[in-house]
Amino acid sequence: MDQSVPTDPKLERVFLSHDEDNSGFMDHVELQAALNELGVRVSPNELSSIINTVDANSDGKLSLAEFAS
């Protein structure tokens, strides 16, 4: 996905603040923390389902563009 696609500033801030290893991607642990900050509570199964749904390139992690989608 094109990383230069404009995203909501709040989502970008949340993404960047939870990308703890500064990899440019979110793993399961980082995504769970980000969703919690946004007030979204999900079970481990729901979290896996979210990742599988929005992970466009199926690499098991989310880019900013995938996170914002």
HELIX and SHEET records of a PDB file:
HELIX    1   1 PRO A    9  HIS A   18  1                                  10    
HELIX    2   2 HIS A   28  GLU A   37  1                                  10    
HELIX    3   3 PRO A   44  VAL A   54  1                                  11    
HELIX    4   4 LEU A   64  ALA A   68  1                                   5    
SHEET    1   A 2 PHE A  25  MET A  26  0                                        
SHEET    2   A 2 LEU A  62  SER A  63 -1                                        
END                                                                             
